Amino acid sequence: MEKKDVNAGDKVYVIYRNPHAANVANIQQAEIVEHPNHPGEKALFIHDSYHLLDEEDAIFPSYSDAEVMYNKLFDYEQYE
């Protein structure tokens, strides 16, 4: 999905990397909201914080869409 395709109130899914453990990632639901400190800017609200939505953010309309990309990115069998 692209930034222009989402609106405040939309529920989306993202692949979230744990900032404390670089090799840990999972799929999380987030909400599209207006950023409270940047009026008119869209943000992801996830883990009780706001992340300004960037064109390069990978957001997905459904868990299954995010899961397909997750499996492509983290298919550890390809490295065996």
C-alpha positions as CSV (number, residue, x, y, z in Angstrom):
1,M,0.0,0.0,0.0
2,E,1.1,3.5,-0.6
3,K,0.8,6.5,1.8
4,K,-1.8,8.1,-0.5
5,D,-4.0,5.0,-0.2
6,V,-4.6,5.1,3.5
7,N,-6.7,7.4,5.7
8,A,-6.9,8.2,9.4
9,G,-8.7,5.4,11.1
10,D,-7.5,2.6,8.8
11,K,-6.1,-0.5,10.4
12,V,-3.0,-1.8,8.6
13,Y,-0.3,-4.4,9.3
14,V,3.4,-3.8,9.4
15,I,6.5,-6.0,9.8
16,Y,7.9,-4.6,13.0
17,R,11.5,-5.3,14.0
18,N,12.4,-5.3,17.7
19,P,14.8,-2.4,18.2
20,H,16.5,-4.3,21.0
21,A,17.0,-7.6,19.1
22,A,17.8,-7.0,15.4
23,N,17.0,-10.6,14.4
24,V,13.5,-10.5,15.9
25,A,10.6,-9.3,13.7
26,N,6.8,-9.9,13.7
27,I,3.7,-8.7,12.1
28,Q,1.8,-6.1,14.1
29,Q,-1.5,-4.3,13.6
30,A,-1.2,-0.5,13.5
31,E,-3.6,2.3,13.0
32,I,-3.3,5.2,10.6
33,V,-3.8,8.5,12.5
34,E,-3.0,12.2,12.1
35,H,0.3,12.9,13.9
36,P,-0.4,15.0,16.9
37,N,2.8,17.1,16.5
38,H,2.6,17.4,12.7
39,P,-0.9,18.5,11.7
40,G,-1.9,17.2,8.3
41,E,0.7,14.4,8.4
42,K,-0.3,10.7,8.5
43,A,1.3,8.5,11.1
44,L,1.3,4.9,12.2
45,F,0.2,4.5,15.8
46,I,1.9,1.3,17.1
47,H,3.1,0.4,20.6
48,D,1.7,3.6,22.0
49,S,3.9,5.8,19.8
50,Y,3.6,7.7,16.6
51,H,5.7,7.0,13.5
52,L,5.4,9.5,10.7
53,L,4.3,7.6,7.6
54,D,7.0,7.6,4.9
55,E,6.6,6.5,1.3
56,E,9.1,3.7,1.9
57,D,7.2,2.2,4.8
58,A,5.8,-1.2,4.0
59,I,2.2,-1.3,5.1
60,F,-0.3,-4.0,4.3
61,P,-4.1,-4.0,4.2
62,S,-4.3,-7.5,5.8
63,Y,-2.4,-9.8,8.0
64,S,-2.2,-12.4,5.2
65,D,-0.6,-9.9,2.8
66,A,2.0,-9.0,5.5
67,E,2.6,-12.7,6.1
68,V,3.5,-13.3,2.5
69,M,6.1,-10.6,2.6
70,Y,7.4,-11.7,6.0
71,N,7.9,-15.2,4.7
72,K,9.8,-13.9,1.7
73,L,12.0,-11.7,3.9
74,F,12.6,-14.2,6.6
75,D,12.8,-17.5,4.8
76,Y,15.7,-18.9,6.7
77,E,15.6,-22.2,4.7
78,Q,17.0,-20.4,1.6
79,Y,20.3,-19.9,3.5
80,E,20.8,-23.5,4.4
